[in-house]
Amino acid sequence: MNSGFVVRPATPRDFEAVERLAEQALPGVFSLPADPVRLSRKIESSLSSLSADVSYPGEEDYFFVLEDLATGEVIGCAGIQATCGYRKPFYSFRHETFIHASPGLNISNKIHVLALSHDLGESSLLRSFQVASPFLNTAAAELLSLSRLLFVANHPTRFSNRLIAEIVGISDAAGQSPFWEAVGLHFYGMDYQEAERLHADDDRAYLAELLPHYPLYVNLLPDAAQHAIGQVHPGATRPYEILLEQGFEPERYVDVYDAGPTLAAEQHQIRAIRNSDLCRVHVTESPAVGNTCLLVANLSVSDFRVVLLGARTCKDGAVMLSQQEANALGCKSGDFVRISPVKQVAS
């Protein structure tokens, strides 16, 4: 089974499709703004990053799209920022525990607090993940998410050793965050949607500077805000689970706006990277059938491509591809590709 999709770098011709995807994004997906100017800038920034000669992570921002090979339609997008907080601080709230004790009264209490932090600065940030809803629970969504990890595996020096992902937190039917209503609103004087707009305009550092620089005592927050801390928006469950399966783990940090969880992993801990290998391509009319699904990526930077192949085998250091699959990857017999096994998922 070939999933029938390819992940590749976004180009200006994808603008309208990406704009439609941005309009479908959950509240809190700040890195995919439904604004023509910022989206165009995002695509151009990615193309510039892909064409740059990079030996260590900087301000590069890579942006990819998921294309249906049968129709040519773009049905998803995802990105990775080489270094979050490269020019401006990258703030999060960090879980901490304070001990309030009185030996004389024989009282000792552990108190949960949130402290403003920029510990995660210099991490590489997985972001801008969006898939058209009919494809969210299919192999296409997994292909899109994991393709970024194979790009990291191909070019590890372009990225930090630590990768993180901020998962969208819960909000109500009107798109308002209970955590924001209890915390951010009092320091900003604006609702969640307006803060989202400013964040999408790359003003995150300025916004975070308005947050309290002293710890927040969680038990003093309203129940709804306490419950929201570390919770995942139902619409973000799928991308959250994909990363968990790859070895990402919830860190001590939550988002400063909606308190959604932050996942993190070192490059060597990520399954798609750790279990990947280089393999030579052999193009044949009848690729050998195996029992393993494979992610297959070419080794290019600017012309990066990834496909998901099912029931395929890699034998004697070679992976057999049909001509159609080789064309989708932009490779030929004798070229090297990176392969990574994945478990069978719904097509």
Secondary structure, 3 states (H helix, E strand, C coil): CEEEEEEEECCHHHHHHHHHHHHCCCCCCCCCCCCHHHHHHHHHHHHHHHHCCCCCCCCCEEEEEEEECCCCCEEEEEEEECCCCCCCCCCEEEEEEEEEEEHHHCEEEEEEEEEEECCCCCCEEEEEEEECHHHCCCHHHHHHHHHHHHHHHHCHHHCCCEEEEECCCCCCCCCCCHHHHHCHHHHHCCCHHHHHHHHHCCCHHHHHCCCCCCCEEHHHCCHHHHHHCCCCCHHHHHHHHHHHHCCCEEEEEECCCCCCEEEEEEHHHCHHHHCCEEEEEEECCCCCEEEEEEEEECCCCCCCCEEEEEEECEECCEEEECHHHHHHHCCCCCCEEEEEEECCCCC
